[in-house]
């Protein structure tokens, strides 16, 4: 029986150590184009990931019980390590599931829901090359039925956006578009975004933000226009994920962070 215990405990540790390897392979394989994002995220991570975590945890718990019961009682530390790894993964997965339940399943966020900033043809073409990617259809899109978001199926994205992110509004300043452009550009660079277009004459800035693990790209458009009375500027921001139904609230957080930084810079410029 002691031999069985030793084998089981070691096997449980190996299986538990394979758990982070599995998730890293899914993420980095997607990021570097080895596997399609729908397989890396949808199949490896969301479909089989939880099963792997539960299986590894169950296997490890049995190993821990054997280490505690079978004489001579050895391998308890290894068994505990084997339990902790998948347990931590499951805890994080449950935390994410709870967080997602409170976030609307949208991936296109704008400070202007009537006339959202558009994107250049280069961005449109790049997004078009992504298999199963998201369209730039904020004004007309509806949320598809999903067992993960049963309350949102069929609702207009623009209506859900207005309810969830009603605080996102255009930034209005008394600084002219020409004078404010560099301030806006500096605020965009400060977010760590990769600036892909900067046209002061057109009042347009485009950028990208890439996630670390999966390498998912979100496209950002900033538009600067003069106020109707010609006394200042209105700045609008749009952030759109290339893939995935829900962005887990990332685009809204990104827009808020940018606007907070921009307002700070505008206040400093006004008082400096």
N, C-alpha and C positions, 0 to 999 in steps of 0.2 A: 504493500500500500504506500510505503514511503517513496518508492520509485515512481509510482503514479503521481503522487503529490508533487515531486520535484519536476517531473515532465510537465505537468499541468500548469504549475506556477511559471515556469520558464516560457512555455508556449503562450500563456496569457500576456506576459510582458512583451513578447515579440509581436503578438497581435495588436496590443495597445500602441506599441511604437509605430506600427504600420498605419494607424489611423491618421496622424498628422501627415505622413508621407502621402497617403491617398488624397487628402484634401489639397496638399501642396501641388501634387501632380495635376489635379483637376484645374487648379487656378493658374499655375504657371504654364501648363500645356495649352490652356486657352489663350493666355497672354501672348505667347510666342508662336501662335498659329499652328501648333502641333495637332490640336483637336478643335472641332467646331465649338463655339461658345455654348450652343444649346446642349451639347453632350457634356461639356465640362461643368456647366452650371446646373442644367436641368436634370441630367441623368446621374453623373458621378456625385455631385454635391447634394442636390435636393431630393433625388429619388433614393439612391443607394447609401448616401452619407448617413442619414439617421439609422438605417438598418445596421450599418457597420458599427456605429457608436453603441447601439443597444446590444448587438451581438458581442462586441468586445467587452462591454461592461459586464454582461452576464457571465461570460467566460472567466473574467477576472474575479468576479465575486465568488464563483465556485473555487477558484484557485486560492483565494483568501481564506475561505472556510476550511479547505483542506490543510492550509498552512497553520491554521489555529487549532485544528482538531487532531490531525494525524500525528502520532508520536514517531520520532522526536520532532517537536514543533519547530520547523525551520522554514525560511523563505518568506516570513511575514512581511519584511520590508519590501522585497521585490513584489509580492502580491499586492501590497498597498499602493505601490507605484503603478502597477498595472490597472488598478481600480481608478486611481485619480485621473489618469489621462483621458479615458473616454467619459468619465463623469464630468470633468471640466468641459469637454466638448458638448455634451448633452445640455449642460447648464447654459452654455453660451447660445446653443441652438434654441432653447426654450425662451431665453431672453429676447433673441431676435424675433421669434414668432410672436411674442407678446407685443413687441414694439411695432411690428408690421401691421398688427391688427388695428392700431390707432392711426395709421398713415394711409391716406388715399392712394389707390393703385394707379398713379399717373406718373409720367416721366418727362413732361413738358411744362416748364414754369416760366411765366413772363410777368413783368410789372404792368404790361398793357394787354388786356384781354380783348380789346376792340381792334387794335392794329398792332399786333406783336412784331417786334423786330424780325426781319427776315435774314436769310443767310445767302452768301454768295454761291454761284454755280459750283465753285470748287468744293464747298462743303456739301452741297446737295449731291454732287457726283461721288464724293467719298462715302457718304452715308448709303448711297445706292449700291455700293459694292459689298455692303455687309449683308450676308445671308440672314434672312429673318429679322432684319433691322426695323427700327421704328420710323414711321413717316413723319413729316413735318406738317401735321394737320391739326394743330391746336384748336382752330376755330370750328372744325367740323367733326372731330373725332368723338367717338363714344367708347366707353369702357366695355371690352368684351366680357361675356359671362366667364366666371372663374370660380371653382369651388373654394378657392382661398379668399375670395372677396365677393361673397354672394349678395351683399347689400348694394354693390356698385354696378352690377351688370346692366348694360343698356343705358346708363346715365351719360349725359354729355360731359366730356372732360372739362370744358370751360365752366360749367356750373359747379362741378365738384371742386375745381381749382378755386373758384370764387369763394366757396364756403370754407375750404381748408386754409387757404392762403390769402385771405382778404386783406391782410396787413401789407402785402406787397404792392406798392404803388410807385408811380414814376417819381424820380428825384427832380425837384424843380429848384433852379438856382438863378440868381440875378446876374451871374457871370455869362458872358457871351459864349457861343459855341467855339469860336476860335480860341478864346482864352482858357476855356475849361477843358479842352481836349487833352492837353498834357496831364492835367490833374487826374482825369478819368483813366488815362492810359497807365499812369503810375499806380493807381489803385488796382487796376487789373493785374499788372505785373506783380504787385505785392501779394496777390493771392496764390502765386506760384503757378499760374496758368501759362501755357505755351501760346504766345501771341502769334497768330497766323495771318492776320491782316490788320493794318493800321492806316486808315485813310482820313486825315484831318479835314480835307476839303469836303468829303462826303459825310463826315461825322460818324464814321463806322469803325468799330473794332471787333475783330473776331478772335476767338481763343479756344483752346482745348484743355480739358482736365482729364487725366488718365488715372484710373484706380491702380493701386500698387499690385494687388494679387492677380486679378483676372485681366488687367489691362483694358478694362472697359473705358471707352472714350465718351465724354460728354462735350457737346458743342455749345459755345457761349457766344452770343451776339450782343453787342452794346451799340445803341443808337443815340446820337446826340442831335437834337433838333432845336431850332430857335422857338421861343414862345411866340404865340400868335400875335402878341403886341410888340414883338421885337425887342423886349427889354432884358431877356435872359435866355436860359436854356432849359430843356427838359430831357432828362436822361432815362432811357429805358433799357432793361436787361432781360435777356431770355437765355435759359439754360435747358438743354434737351439731351437726354440720354440716347445713345445710338441703339441700344438693345435693352430688352427687359420691360415688362409691364409696369412694375413698381420700381421707383428709384430709391425707396426707403427714406424719402424726404430729403435726399442729398441735394437736389437741384434748388429747392427752396432755401436750405441752409446756406448754400453757396451764394445765392442772390442776396440773402440777408447780410452775410459777412462782407460781401463787396459793397453793398450800400452803406453799411456801418462805417467801413473804412473810408469810403468816398465822402460821406458827411463829415467825418473827422477832418479830412484833408481840406474840405471846403471851409469849415469853421476856422481852421488854422490859417488858411490863406486870407480869410476875411479879417482876422484879428492881428495878423502878422504884418 
